[in-house]
Amino acid sequence: MNDDAPKDQVPQNTDDGSMSRRSVLRTTAGVAGMAGAGLGLGTLGSGTAAAAEAASPATVPARQGRTMAGVPFDRRSTVRVGIVGLGNRGGSMIDLFLAVTGVQVVAVCDPVKAKAERAAAKVTAAGQPAPAVYTNGEDDYENLCKRGDIDFVYVATPWDFHFEMAKTAMLNGKHVGVECPIALQLDQLWQLVDLSERTRRHCMQLENCCYGRNEMRVLRMAHAGLFGDLLHGAGAYNHDLRGLMFDPDYYEGPWRRLWHTRLRGDLYPNHGFGPVANYMDINRGDRAVSITSVGSPARGLAEYREQHMPAGDPSWKETYIESDRTISLVQTAKGRVIRLEHDVSTPHPYSRINSLGGTKGVFEDYPTRIYLEPDHTDDQWKDFSAYADWDHWLWKEHANPPGGHGGMDYMLVFRLMQCMRLGLAPDFDVYDAATWTAPVPLSHLSIKAKGVPQQIPDFTRGEWKKARAGMDSDKPAE
């Protein structure tokens, strides 16, 4: 939340790592006036598009607390975790938290009692004490967040809840990690930035694709100068989700499909944007300054519905406006260009594109291939496996990680929990979360304006000019 509270009202940590919820509420009480006037407040659902269109992307409110850039966690021997949302994602990610040494799952929350009970059974099967179980409706997560024995809250719920849950966790003194996207409006992104700074709690977009083996190898190669001066990159979420979005069980109702009735832009930029932003040190020496987006007509979901859904199905009341294919160009302060794509409504193979180019060559994924000078001189793509020596230390240490998505989920959980145990700064922070998610409302605005560029706010408020560590970390001493 934004307000004009003096800096001396920033709530301070107490000796035991807790903080005053009342002091934070006092400093956030004035949010409605400033945020509503300058950043376009709106409610989720039908008001989201209107809120996006009322936004002022270039507005940078005054800092309300000290920067969280490079701020380490407090060191602890055991990380106590509360998990909110135990569907497809949360129900599988709990296995990875339980697989990491020094992590205890203290509490689980889901309004579907059977899912919470299954998760609790996994905890006891792993040899840990039975966790507290919260199943009393959609707001019971608030009681989980109030517990005094939780260090980190993991949120894996439908998008509509992400912002409020992240906010509630921080207000109760917890670090929080949220599945993509962390919020869907600019004013919400600013509120999370400001609240992270005031509470001194990290708020992170848990972007698992940043921990993919290819992504981490390219990251190290880029930072070692193998691509020369970086010029351009590309990332995407091109994934045919038509069948899943019309499956009443997979997403537990139509919530994800309904977002296609609200916004026209890139609904899911993080998987593509996050890795490329890391290659280019966005928020760590460079900054994303503008986005220009165009979108195709919305046809795919309506055609799929016509072919597969029976008359009288509730989906026939929906009108889809989300562009089947959104293409955005992000310009950085150093003049680099990042192309983002989003398409979940038409038939095509899965691709995150994951490309990086510089003055010495280029890498492209899906399929994986590379061409670098002086290694290559014949204008023919080469085998990326020849560069395995450039693997990040995480992948050298965990060559066959458990879990889904090729092991990147485990790498994310292991590394985050490691940072919390050892008292390190996280690999990415609230400024990255806000930057990687900003294309959601801004691409909608740009498409509505027929491709007019939209300014991406400087969520770091100038801190991006300072080089600092990020994903390309050194292996720490335990």
VOPAGU-2260 file (C-alpha; in pm, 1 decimal, decimal comma):
REM VOPAGU-2260
SITE   aa  ch    i         X         Y         Z
SITE  MET   A    0       0,0       0,0       0,0
SITE  ASN   A    1     109,9     355,0     -69,9
SITE  ASP   A    2      84,3     655,0     159,8
SITE  ASP   A    3     284,3     960,1     262,8
SITE  ALA   A    4     389,2     835,5     606,6
SITE  PRO   A    5     718,5     983,8     729,5
SITE  LYS   A    6    1015,2     751,2     712,3
SITE  ASP   A    7    1044,4     750,0    1090,7
SITE  GLN   A    8     713,6     563,8    1099,4
SITE  VAL   A    9     861,9     263,4     918,2
SITE  PRO   A   10     795,2     -35,2    1146,5
SITE  GLN   A   11    1114,0    -183,4    1283,0
SITE  ASN   A   12    1193,1    -547,8    1347,6
SITE  THR   A   13    1188,9    -658,8    1708,2
SITE  ASP   A   14    1469,8    -866,9    1851,4
SITE  ASP   A   15    1285,0   -1191,7    1786,1
SITE  GLY   A   16    1227,8   -1114,8    1417,3
SITE  SER   A   17     863,5   -1017,3    1459,0
SITE  MET   A   18     720,9    -676,0    1371,5
SITE  SER   A   19     429,4    -462,6    1475,7
SITE  ARG   A   20     120,4    -530,3    1266,2
SITE  ARG   A   21     -49,4    -224,6    1417,5
SITE  SER   A   22     235,5       6,6    1314,3
SITE  VAL   A   23     218,8    -118,3     957,2
SITE  LEU   A   24    -157,5     -76,0     944,5
SITE  ARG   A   25    -115,1     280,6    1071,2
SITE  THR   A   26     134,2     368,3     796,5
SITE  THR   A   27     -84,0     208,2     529,0
SITE  ALA   A   28    -409,9     370,1     632,4
SITE  GLY   A   29    -375,9     653,8     383,4
SITE  VAL   A   30    -342,0     434,7      75,5
SITE  ALA   A   31    -675,4     504,8     -89,3
SITE  GLY   A   32    -619,8     872,2    -155,3
SITE  MET   A   33    -277,9     864,6    -321,5
SITE  ALA   A   34    -303,4     528,7    -491,8
SITE  GLY   A   35    -653,4     592,0    -619,4
SITE  ALA   A   36    -557,7     927,2    -766,8
SITE  GLY   A   37    -225,6     833,3    -920,1
SITE  LEU   A   38    -219,0     462,2    -987,5
SITE  GLY   A   39    -569,8     355,7   -1078,5
SITE  LEU   A   40    -718,4     148,7    -799,5
SITE  GLY   A   41    -966,0    -114,6    -905,0
SITE  THR   A   42   -1106,4    -441,6    -784,1
SITE  LEU   A   43   -1020,4    -776,8    -930,2
SITE  GLY   A   44   -1263,5    -919,7   -1178,4
SITE  SER   A   45   -1476,0    -696,5   -1397,9
SITE  GLY   A   46   -1301,1    -379,7   -1278,8
SITE  THR   A   47    -951,8    -496,6   -1365,9
SITE  ALA   A   48    -949,5    -370,7   -1723,9
SITE  ALA   A   49   -1083,0     -32,0   -1616,5
SITE  ALA   A   50    -818,3     -14,3   -1345,4
SITE  ALA   A   51    -545,2     -90,4   -1596,3
SITE  GLU   A   52    -670,5     176,9   -1833,2
SITE  ALA   A   53    -675,2     437,0   -1552,9
SITE  ALA   A   54    -317,4     365,6   -1449,7
SITE  SER   A   55     -29,2     613,9   -1472,4
SITE  PRO   A   56     269,6     390,0   -1542,5
SITE  ALA   A   57     529,7     666,7   -1519,8
SITE  THR   A   58     423,5     765,3   -1167,3
SITE  VAL   A   59     691,4     677,3    -911,4
SITE  PRO   A   60     568,4     746,6    -558,5
SITE  ALA   A   61     815,1     852,2    -291,1
SITE  ARG   A   62     991,7     572,5    -110,1
SITE  GLN   A   63     819,3     477,2     214,9
SITE  GLY   A   64    1095,8     261,7     359,4
SITE  ARG   A   65    1453,7     153,6     305,1
SITE  THR   A   66    1535,6     -43,7      -6,2
SITE  MET   A   67    1514,4    -422,5       7,9
SITE  ALA   A   68    1777,2    -462,4    -265,4
SITE  GLY   A   69    2050,1    -690,2    -136,4
SITE  VAL   A   70    1895,7    -725,1     210,6
SITE  PRO   A   71    1980,6   -1066,7     359,6
SITE  PHE   A   72    1745,1   -1292,4     548,4
SITE  ASP   A   73    1802,4   -1344,3     918,0
SITE  ARG   A   74    2004,9   -1662,3     956,9
SITE  ARG   A   75    1817,1   -1959,7    1107,2
SITE  SER   A   76    1887,8   -2328,0    1148,9
SITE  THR   A   77    1536,8   -2433,8    1044,5
SITE  VAL   A   78    1301,5   -2255,2     804,2
SITE  ARG   A   79     941,2   -2289,5     920,8
SITE  VAL   A   80     702,1   -2283,4     625,8
SITE  GLY   A   81     328,6   -2230,8     586,1
SITE  ILE   A   82     172,2   -2338,3     256,1
SITE  VAL   A   83    -143,6   -2173,4     121,1
SITE  GLY   A   84    -310,1   -2348,7    -171,3
SITE  LEU   A   85    -277,9   -2724,4    -217,1
SITE  GLY   A   86    -412,6   -2784,9    -566,0
SITE  ASN   A   87    -204,9   -2904,7    -860,8
SITE  ARG   A   88      85,8   -2670,9    -788,1
SITE  GLY   A   89      89,8   -2646,5    -410,7
SITE  GLY   A   90       8,1   -3013,8    -370,7
SITE  SER   A   91     323,1   -3107,7    -559,8
SITE  MET   A   92     553,5   -2834,4    -431,9
SITE  ILE   A   93     502,9   -2945,8     -71,5
SITE  ASP   A   94     699,5   -3258,7    -161,6
SITE  LEU   A   95     999,1   -3043,5    -249,9
SITE  PHE   A   96     986,4   -2836,7      68,7
SITE  LEU   A   97     983,3   -3165,4     259,6
SITE  ALA   A   98    1280,8   -3292,1      57,4
SITE  VAL   A   99    1509,8   -3006,6     163,4
SITE  THR   A  100    1711,5   -3042,4     483,6
SITE  GLY   A  101    1643,9   -2775,2     743,7
SITE  VAL   A  102    1284,8   -2707,0     639,3
SITE  GLN   A  103     975,3   -2776,9     850,0
SITE  VAL   A  104     621,9   -2745,1     712,8
SITE  VAL   A  105     436,7   -2601,2    1011,1
SITE  ALA   A  106      94,3   -2528,7     860,1
SITE  VAL   A  107    -110,1   -2594,8     546,2
SITE  CYS   A  108    -419,4   -2418,9     417,0
SITE  ASP   A  109    -682,6   -2494,3     153,9
SITE  PRO   A  110   -1062,5   -2452,3     163,6
SITE  VAL   A  111   -1090,3   -2804,8      19,5
SITE  LYS   A  112   -1047,8   -3011,3     334,2
SITE  ALA   A  113    -942,2   -3329,6     154,2
SITE  LYS   A  114    -648,5   -3152,3     -12,6
SITE  ALA   A  115    -528,3   -3006,6     314,8
SITE  GLU   A  116    -553,3   -3345,8     482,0
SITE  ARG   A  117    -352,6   -3511,6     201,8
SITE  ALA   A  118     -85,1   -3246,4     240,5
SITE  ALA   A  119     -75,8   -3293,2     618,1
SITE  ALA   A  120     -33,6   -3666,9     566,9
SITE  LYS   A  121     270,3   -3600,9     347,4
SITE  VAL   A  122     425,2   -3396,6     626,5
SITE  THR   A  123     389,6   -3669,7     886,5
SITE  ALA   A  124     502,5   -3933,0     636,5
SITE  ALA   A  125     823,3   -3732,0     597,4
SITE  GLY   A  126     884,3   -3769,3     972,0
SITE  GLN   A  127     782,1   -3418,4    1072,0
SITE  PRO   A  128     524,5   -3322,5    1336,5
SITE  ALA   A  129     167,6   -3293,6    1211,8
SITE  PRO   A  130     112,0   -2943,8    1070,6
SITE  ALA   A  131    -172,1   -2714,8    1166,3
SITE  VAL   A  132    -451,0   -2739,7     910,0
SITE  TYR   A  133    -659,3   -2441,0     796,5
SITE  THR   A  134    -969,7   -2525,7     594,0
SITE  ASN   A  135   -1233,2   -2283,0     721,7
SITE  GLY   A  136   -1313,6   -2099,3     398,6
SITE  GLU   A  137   -1114,7   -1880,1     160,5
SITE  ASP   A  138   -1001,2   -1637,7     432,3
SITE  ASP   A  139    -854,2   -1891,3     674,3
SITE  TYR   A  140    -509,1   -1816,6     532,0
SITE  GLU   A  141    -520,9   -1504,5     747,9
SITE  ASN   A  142    -508,6   -1721,4    1058,8
SITE  LEU   A  143    -215,5   -1916,5     918,2
SITE  CYS   A  144     -29,2   -1591,0     858,2
SITE  LYS   A  145     -92,2   -1479,5    1218,4
SITE  ARG   A  146      99,8   -1772,8    1363,5
SITE  GLY   A  147     419,3   -1687,9    1546,2
SITE  ASP   A  148     605,1   -2000,6    1437,0
SITE  ILE   A  149     620,5   -1939,3    1060,1
SITE  ASP   A  150     913,0   -1774,9     878,9
SITE  PHE   A  151     796,9   -1810,1     518,5
SITE  VAL   A  152     455,9   -1831,4     351,9
SITE  TYR   A  153     430,8   -2002,9      14,3
SITE  VAL   A  154     124,8   -1905,3    -194,7
SITE  ALA   A  155      -3,1   -2131,3    -474,4
SITE  THR   A  156    -363,7   -2024,5    -526,1
SITE  PRO   A  157    -565,6   -1879,8    -816,3
SITE  TRP   A  158    -428,6   -1545,4    -933,9
SITE  ASP   A  159    -716,8   -1347,5    -784,6
SITE  PHE   A  160    -585,2   -1416,4    -433,7
SITE  HIS   A  161    -212,0   -1358,4    -483,7
SITE  PHE   A  162    -198,8    -988,5    -400,2
SITE  GLU   A  163    -405,7   -1005,7     -81,7
SITE  MET   A  164    -224,1   -1314,2      43,2
SITE  ALA   A  165     120,4   -1163,5     -15,0
SITE  LYS   A  166      11,8    -846,2     157,9
SITE  THR   A  167    -135,3   -1033,4     454,7
SITE  ALA   A  168     178,4   -1242,4     499,6
SITE  MET   A  169     402,0    -935,5     515,2
SITE  LEU   A  170     165,3    -749,6     746,1
SITE  ASN   A  171     202,1   -1041,5     983,4
SITE  GLY   A  172     580,5   -1036,8     970,6
SITE  LYS   A  173     636,7   -1320,1     725,1
SITE  HIS   A  174     854,3   -1344,5     417,3
SITE  VAL   A  175     638,5   -1457,6     125,8
SITE  GLY   A  176     685,5   -1628,5    -207,4
SITE  VAL   A  177     404,9   -1628,9    -463,3
SITE  GLU   A  178     340,9   -1823,6    -780,4
SITE  CYS   A  179     303,0   -1626,1   -1105,5
SITE  PRO   A  180     176,7   -1360,3   -1144,2
SITE  ILE   A  181     225,7   -1190,0    -809,3
SITE  ALA   A  182     -48,4    -932,2    -882,4
SITE  LEU   A  183    -238,1    -802,2   -1184,6
SITE  GLN   A  184    -254,4    -424,0   -1144,1
SITE  LEU   A  185      14,0    -155,7   -1124,5
SITE  ASP   A  186    -115,0     -10,2    -800,2
SITE  GLN   A  187     -98,6    -356,5    -643,6
SITE  LEU   A  188     263,2    -398,0    -755,0
SITE  TRP   A  189     353,7     -66,0    -595,3
SITE  GLN   A  190     174,4    -163,4    -275,9
SITE  LEU   A  191     378,2    -483,7    -251,7
SITE  VAL   A  192     701,8    -293,8    -314,6
SITE  ASP   A  193     620,1     -36,8     -47,6
SITE  LEU   A  194     500,6    -295,2     202,0
SITE  SER   A  195     812,6    -507,8     156,7
SITE  GLU   A  196    1025,5    -202,6     228,6
SITE  ARG   A  197     824,0     -98,8     534,1
SITE  THR   A  198     793,2    -441,7     693,2
SITE  ARG   A  199    1150,4    -545,7     601,1
SITE  ARG   A  200    1007,7    -869,3     468,3
SITE  HIS   A  201    1094,7   -1015,3     129,2
SITE  CYS   A  202     812,3   -1059,5    -121,5
SITE  MET   A  203     920,7   -1278,5    -411,9
SITE  GLN   A  204     779,3   -1396,1    -740,0
SITE  LEU   A  205     879,2   -1762,6    -733,7
SITE  GLU   A  206     980,3   -1785,4   -1097,3
SITE  ASN   A  207    1092,5   -2145,6   -1136,6
SITE  CYS   A  208    1205,4   -2101,3   -1498,5
SITE  CYS   A  209    1494,9   -1887,0   -1377,6
SITE  TYR   A  210    1634,5   -2207,4   -1229,4
SITE  GLY   A  211    1614,1   -2418,2   -1545,4
SITE  ARG   A  212    1940,4   -2585,9   -1640,5
SITE  ASN   A  213    1960,5   -2413,2   -1979,0
SITE  GLU   A  214    1865,1   -2077,2   -1831,1
SITE  MET   A  215    2131,0   -2096,3   -1560,0
SITE  ARG   A  216    2398,3   -2209,1   -1805,8
SITE  VAL   A  217    2320,2   -1923,2   -2044,4
SITE  LEU   A  218    2320,3   -1683,5   -1747,5
SITE  ARG   A  219    2674,6   -1779,0   -1649,1
SITE  MET   A  220    2795,8   -1767,9   -2008,4
SITE  ALA   A  221    2641,5   -1424,2   -2061,0
SITE  HIS   A  222    2798,8   -1284,1   -1745,8
SITE  ALA   A  223    3136,4   -1431,0   -1847,7
SITE  GLY   A  224    3117,3   -1236,9   -2174,7
SITE  LEU   A  225    3078,0   -1529,8   -2414,9
SITE  PHE   A  226    2794,1   -1351,5   -2595,9
SITE  GLY   A  227    2985,6   -1022,2   -2608,8
SITE  ASP   A  228    2783,0    -709,3   -2547,5
SITE  LEU   A  229    2422,9    -819,2   -2500,8
SITE  LEU   A  230    2180,2    -678,3   -2756,7
SITE  HIS   A  231    1851,5    -870,1   -2753,0
SITE  GLY   A  232    1665,0   -1154,2   -2591,0
SITE  ALA   A  233    1328,8   -1324,6   -2608,7
SITE  GLY   A  234    1103,0   -1521,7   -2377,7
SITE  ALA   A  235     751,0   -1656,2   -2395,3
SITE  TYR   A  236     473,2   -1862,0   -2251,7
SITE  ASN   A  237     336,6   -2035,3   -2559,6
SITE  HIS   A  238     146,4   -2332,9   -2422,3
SITE  ASP   A  239    -178,3   -2480,5   -2554,4
SITE  LEU   A  240    -401,4   -2472,5   -2244,3
SITE  ARG   A  241    -741,0   -2489,2   -2414,1
SITE  GLY   A  242    -830,9   -2833,5   -2284,1
SITE  LEU   A  243    -717,0   -2757,4   -1930,1
SITE  MET   A  244    -897,6   -2423,3   -1916,2
SITE  PHE   A  245   -1226,7   -2590,3   -2003,8
SITE  ASP   A  246   -1164,9   -2879,6   -1763,2
SITE  PRO   A  247   -1375,2   -2806,8   -1450,5
SITE  ASP   A  248   -1148,8   -3019,0   -1231,1
SITE  TYR   A  249    -796,5   -2917,2   -1332,1
SITE  TYR   A  250    -829,0   -2548,9   -1235,1
SITE  GLU   A  251   -1121,9   -2608,6    -995,0
SITE  GLY   A  252   -1360,9   -2399,0   -1198,6
SITE  PRO   A  253   -1322,0   -2129,2   -1461,0
SITE  TRP   A  254   -1098,2   -1881,0   -1279,2
SITE  ARG   A  255    -806,2   -1895,4   -1522,8
SITE  ARG   A  256   -1029,9   -1889,9   -1830,8
SITE  LEU   A  257   -1219,6   -1591,0   -1693,1
SITE  TRP   A  258    -906,8   -1378,1   -1711,7
SITE  HIS   A  259    -943,9   -1406,9   -2088,6
SITE  THR   A  260   -1267,6   -1208,6   -2053,6
SITE  ARG   A  261   -1094,7    -923,3   -1865,9
SITE  LEU   A  262    -763,4    -825,4   -2025,2
SITE  ARG   A  263    -619,8    -826,4   -2378,1
SITE  GLY   A  264    -249,9    -832,7   -2299,9
SITE  ASP   A  265      12,6   -1079,1   -2181,9
SITE  LEU   A  266    -141,9   -1257,1   -1884,0
SITE  TYR   A  267     165,2   -1465,1   -1797,6
SITE  PRO   A  268     491,3   -1287,0   -1886,7
SITE  ASN   A  269     705,2   -1406,6   -1597,0
SITE  HIS   A  270     831,6   -1739,8   -1733,9
SITE  GLY   A  271     978,9   -1568,2   -2038,0
SITE  PHE   A  272    1072,9   -1231,1   -1889,7
SITE  GLY   A  273    1244,6   -1349,2   -1571,4
SITE  PRO   A  274    1532,1   -1547,6   -1725,8
SITE  VAL   A  275    1610,2   -1286,2   -1991,6
SITE  ALA   A  276    1596,6   -1010,6   -1730,0
SITE  ASN   A  277    1856,6   -1206,1   -1533,4
SITE  TYR   A  278    2082,3   -1241,7   -1837,4
SITE  MET   A  279    2072,4    -864,0   -1883,7
SITE  ASP   A  280    2102,2    -772,7   -1513,8
SITE  ILE   A  281    1769,1    -592,5   -1513,8
SITE  ASN   A  282    1739,5    -402,6   -1183,1
SITE  ARG   A  283    2113,0    -467,4   -1131,4
SITE  GLY   A  284    2277,5    -231,2   -1380,5
SITE  ASP   A  285    2007,6    -202,5   -1646,5
SITE  ARG   A  286    1634,6    -134,4   -1631,7
SITE  ALA   A  287    1324,1    -215,7   -1834,7
SITE  VAL   A  288    1189,1     126,5   -1931,9
SITE  SER   A  289     904,4      72,3   -2180,4
SITE  ILE   A  290     685,2    -190,9   -2340,9
SITE  THR   A  291     508,9    -188,5   -2677,2
SITE  SER   A  292     251,1    -460,3   -2737,7
SITE  VAL   A  293      28,7    -582,3   -3018,0
SITE  GLY   A  294    -223,7    -861,4   -3008,7
SITE  SER   A  295    -406,3   -1085,4   -3250,8
SITE  PRO   A  296    -786,0   -1131,3   -3248,8
SITE  ALA   A  297    -933,1   -1352,8   -2976,0
SITE  ARG   A  298   -1060,4   -1662,6   -3156,9
SITE  GLY   A  299    -906,4   -1975,8   -3005,5
SITE  LEU   A  300   -1111,9   -2024,1   -2689,3
SITE  ALA   A  301   -1442,0   -1948,9   -2860,5
SITE  GLU   A  302   -1367,7   -2198,7   -3137,1
SITE  TYR   A  303   -1260,8   -2462,7   -2886,1
SITE  ARG   A  304   -1580,7   -2406,0   -2688,9
SITE  GLU   A  305   -1789,5   -2444,4   -3002,2
SITE  GLN   A  306   -1623,1   -2776,3   -3083,1
SITE  HIS   A  307   -1609,4   -2929,7   -2736,1
SITE  MET   A  308   -1853,6   -2776,4   -2487,6
SITE  PRO   A  309   -2221,5   -2878,3   -2471,1
SITE  ALA   A  310   -2503,5   -2629,8   -2506,3
SITE  GLY   A  311   -2592,4   -2482,8   -2171,7
SITE  ASP   A  312   -2238,2   -2502,7   -2032,4
SITE  PRO   A  313   -2164,9   -2187,9   -1824,1
SITE  SER   A  314   -1874,4   -2102,2   -2055,1
SITE  TRP   A  315   -2122,9   -2000,8   -2326,3
SITE  LYS   A  316   -2196,2   -1686,5   -2123,9
SITE  GLU   A  317   -1832,8   -1574,3   -2153,3
SITE  THR   A  318   -1695,0   -1328,8   -2409,6
SITE  TYR   A  319   -1321,9   -1366,8   -2467,3
SITE  ILE   A  320   -1114,4   -1055,5   -2537,4
SITE  GLU   A  321    -764,4   -1182,9   -2455,8
SITE  SER   A  322    -548,0   -1178,6   -2769,1
SITE  ASP   A  323    -466,7   -1529,9   -2882,2
SITE  ARG   A  324    -107,3   -1421,9   -2950,2
SITE  THR   A  325      41,6   -1121,5   -2772,4
SITE  ILE   A  326     381,4    -992,3   -2882,3
SITE  SER   A  327     559,2    -726,1   -2678,6
SITE  LEU   A  328     888,2    -542,9   -2719,1
SITE  VAL   A  329    1056,1    -423,2   -2400,7
SITE  GLN   A  330    1325,1    -155,5   -2428,5
SITE  THR   A  331    1591,6    -126,9   -2159,4
SITE  ALA   A  332    1784,5     176,3   -2036,9
SITE  LYS   A  333    2093,3      47,6   -2220,1
SITE  GLY   A  334    1898,7      17,9   -2546,0
SITE  ARG   A  335    1859,1    -358,7   -2544,6
SITE  VAL   A  336    1539,8    -520,1   -2672,3
SITE  ILE   A  337    1345,5    -806,0   -2513,4
SITE  ARG   A  338    1065,0    -976,7   -2706,3
SITE  LEU   A  339     787,1   -1137,8   -2504,1
SITE  GLU   A  340     513,1   -1365,3   -2639,2
SITE  HIS   A  341     201,4   -1517,0   -2484,7
SITE  ASP   A  342     -33,4   -1770,4   -2643,4
SITE  VAL   A  343    -235,0   -2029,4   -2451,9
SITE  SER   A  344    -538,7   -2035,2   -2682,9
SITE  THR   A  345    -418,4   -2190,1   -3008,9
SITE  PRO   A  346    -265,3   -2527,4   -3105,7
SITE  HIS   A  347     115,2   -2529,5   -3101,3
SITE  PRO   A  348     402,2   -2708,8   -2925,8
SITE  TYR   A  349     520,1   -2574,9   -2591,3
SITE  SER   A  350     786,1   -2303,5   -2607,4
SITE  ARG   A  351     935,3   -2040,7   -2380,8
SITE  ILE   A  352    1163,5   -1928,9   -2670,5
SITE  ASN   A  353    1445,4   -1842,8   -2426,0
SITE  SER   A  354    1681,7   -1663,9   -2661,8
SITE  LEU   A  355    1979,1   -1436,1   -2605,6
SITE  GLY   A  356    2191,8   -1252,9   -2860,2
SITE  GLY   A  357    2498,9   -1033,5   -2843,2
SITE  THR   A  358    2789,3    -909,0   -3048,6
SITE  LYS   A  359    2959,9   -1251,8   -3036,9
SITE  GLY   A  360    2666,0   -1481,2   -3108,4
SITE  VAL   A  361    2326,6   -1613,8   -3011,3
SITE  PHE   A  362    2151,7   -1889,4   -2815,5
SITE  GLU   A  363    1803,2   -2015,7   -2891,6
SITE  ASP   A  364    1594,6   -2276,5   -2712,2
SITE  TYR   A  365    1306,1   -2500,7   -2830,7
SITE  PRO   A  366    1503,6   -2668,6   -2980,8
SITE  THR   A  367    1828,0   -2588,0   -2802,6
SITE  ARG   A  368    2103,8   -2452,6   -3028,3
SITE  ILE   A  369    2390,1   -2204,6   -3014,0
SITE  TYR   A  370    2629,1   -2011,8   -3236,1
SITE  LEU   A  371    2923,0   -1821,8   -3084,9
SITE  GLU   A  372    3234,8   -1663,3   -3227,0
SITE  PRO   A  373    3520,1   -1752,3   -3223,4
SITE  ASP   A  374    3408,2   -2110,9   -3153,1
SITE  HIS   A  375    3185,1   -2123,4   -3463,1
SITE  THR   A  376    3255,0   -1978,3   -3806,9
SITE  ASP   A  377    3043,7   -2172,2   -4056,9
SITE  ASP   A  378    2697,2   -2019,2   -4008,0
SITE  GLN   A  379    2561,3   -2350,5   -3875,3
SITE  TRP   A  380    2389,0   -2402,1   -3539,3
SITE  LYS   A  381    2596,7   -2597,4   -3285,7
SITE  ASP   A  382    2524,5   -2836,8   -2999,9
SITE  PHE   A  383    2462,2   -2656,8   -2671,0
SITE  SER   A  384    2572,2   -2963,1   -2473,7
SITE  ALA   A  385    2930,4   -2876,1   -2560,3
SITE  TYR   A  386    2901,6   -2595,2   -2305,2
SITE  ALA   A  387    2804,8   -2816,7   -2009,6
SITE  ASP   A  388    3110,7   -2698,0   -1816,5
SITE  TRP   A  389    2926,4   -2365,9   -1778,7
SITE  ASP   A  390    2649,9   -2521,7   -1573,0
SITE  HIS   A  391    2564,3   -2330,6   -1257,6
SITE  TRP   A  392    2696,6   -2482,4    -936,0
SITE  LEU   A  393    2340,7   -2572,0    -833,8
SITE  TRP   A  394    2312,2   -2804,4   -1132,7
SITE  LYS   A  395    2657,8   -2949,8   -1074,9
SITE  GLU   A  396    2568,1   -3022,8    -714,6
SITE  HIS   A  397    2217,2   -3156,5    -791,5
SITE  ALA   A  398    2256,9   -3331,2   -1126,4
SITE  ASN   A  399    1931,7   -3529,3   -1095,7
SITE  PRO   A  400    1697,5   -3321,8    -880,5
SITE  PRO   A  401    1356,2   -3453,5    -776,5
SITE  GLY   A  402    1026,5   -3298,4    -876,1
SITE  GLY   A  403     868,6   -3166,1   -1192,3
SITE  HIS   A  404     958,3   -2927,9   -1472,8
SITE  GLY   A  405    1295,4   -3091,5   -1528,3
SITE  GLY   A  406    1419,2   -3019,5   -1178,0
SITE  MET   A  407    1385,5   -2641,6   -1181,5
SITE  ASP   A  408    1115,6   -2650,0    -911,0
SITE  TYR   A  409    1347,8   -2827,7    -670,8
SITE  MET   A  410    1632,3   -2588,7    -751,4
SITE  LEU   A  411    1409,0   -2293,7    -666,8
SITE  VAL   A  412    1298,7   -2440,1    -332,5
SITE  PHE   A  413    1647,2   -2562,0    -237,7
SITE  ARG   A  414    1814,3   -2230,9    -316,1
SITE  LEU   A  415    1551,0   -2014,9    -144,4
SITE  MET   A  416    1558,0   -2227,3     168,4
SITE  GLN   A  417    1938,9   -2221,8     159,4
SITE  CYS   A  418    1939,5   -1842,2     146,6
SITE  MET   A  419    1704,2   -1827,6     444,5
SITE  ARG   A  420    1904,4   -2077,9     650,3
SITE  LEU   A  421    2241,0   -1914,3     581,4
SITE  GLY   A  422    2125,1   -1555,3     608,4
SITE  LEU   A  423    2185,4   -1463,1     242,6
SITE  ALA   A  424    2000,7   -1217,2      23,2
SITE  PRO   A  425    1750,3   -1390,0    -207,8
SITE  ASP   A  426    1840,7   -1436,3    -573,8
SITE  PHE   A  427    1549,7   -1208,0    -668,9
SITE  ASP   A  428    1330,0    -970,3    -474,2
SITE  VAL   A  429    1013,2    -761,5    -476,8
SITE  TYR   A  430    1153,3    -526,6    -742,9
SITE  ASP   A  431    1205,0    -819,0    -978,0
SITE  ALA   A  432     857,1    -948,4    -896,0
SITE  ALA   A  433     702,0    -613,2    -986,1
SITE  THR   A  434     910,1    -568,5   -1302,3
SITE  TRP   A  435     844,7    -918,7   -1436,1
SITE  THR   A  436     469,9    -880,0   -1372,8
SITE  ALA   A  437     426,4    -522,1   -1497,5
SITE  PRO   A  438     369,0    -641,4   -1858,6
SITE  VAL   A  439      31,8    -782,3   -1750,0
SITE  PRO   A  440    -144,8    -444,9   -1716,4
SITE  LEU   A  441      92,4    -251,7   -1943,4
SITE  SER   A  442      58,5    -482,2   -2244,2
SITE  HIS   A  443    -319,4    -447,8   -2209,8
SITE  LEU   A  444    -284,5     -69,2   -2214,3
SITE  SER   A  445     -53,2     -76,0   -2514,6
SITE  ILE   A  446    -282,3    -303,4   -2715,2
SITE  LYS   A  447    -582,9     -85,5   -2629,5
SITE  ALA   A  448    -383,7     213,0   -2754,3
SITE  LYS   A  449    -294,7      31,6   -3079,0
SITE  GLY   A  450      68,3     -26,2   -2990,8
SITE  VAL   A  451     150,7     298,5   -2812,0
SITE  PRO   A  452     454,2     236,5   -2584,3
SITE  GLN   A  453     386,4     228,8   -2210,6
SITE  GLN   A  454     641,7     332,8   -1952,1
SITE  ILE   A  455     750,5      62,7   -1707,1
SITE  PRO   A  456     787,0     214,1   -1359,3
SITE  ASP   A  457    1123,3     216,0   -1188,0
SITE  PHE   A  458    1014,8       4,4    -894,1
SITE  THR   A  459    1370,1      21,7    -754,0
SITE  ARG   A  460    1355,5     403,4    -737,7
SITE  GLY   A  461    1706,3     437,5    -878,3
SITE  GLU   A  462    1868,4     134,6    -713,1
SITE  TRP   A  463    1890,3     -37,1   -1055,2
SITE  LYS   A  464    2194,6     174,8   -1135,4
SITE  LYS   A  465    2397,4     -15,1    -876,5
SITE  ALA   A  466    2544,7    -348,9    -978,1
SITE  ARG   A  467    2462,5    -623,6    -728,4
SITE  ALA   A  468    2439,6    -997,6    -704,9
SITE  GLY   A  469    2145,3   -1193,6    -839,9
SITE  MET   A  470    2086,7   -1538,1    -986,0
SITE  ASP   A  471    2450,4   -1587,2   -1086,5
SITE  SER   A  472    2556,4   -1666,9    -731,7
SITE  ASP   A  473    2866,8   -1825,4    -588,4
SITE  LYS   A  474    2827,5   -2146,4    -393,3
SITE  PRO   A  475    2805,6   -2048,6     -25,1
SITE  ALA   A  476    2987,0   -2218,7     259,0
SITE  GLU   A  477    2743,5   -2403,8     482,4
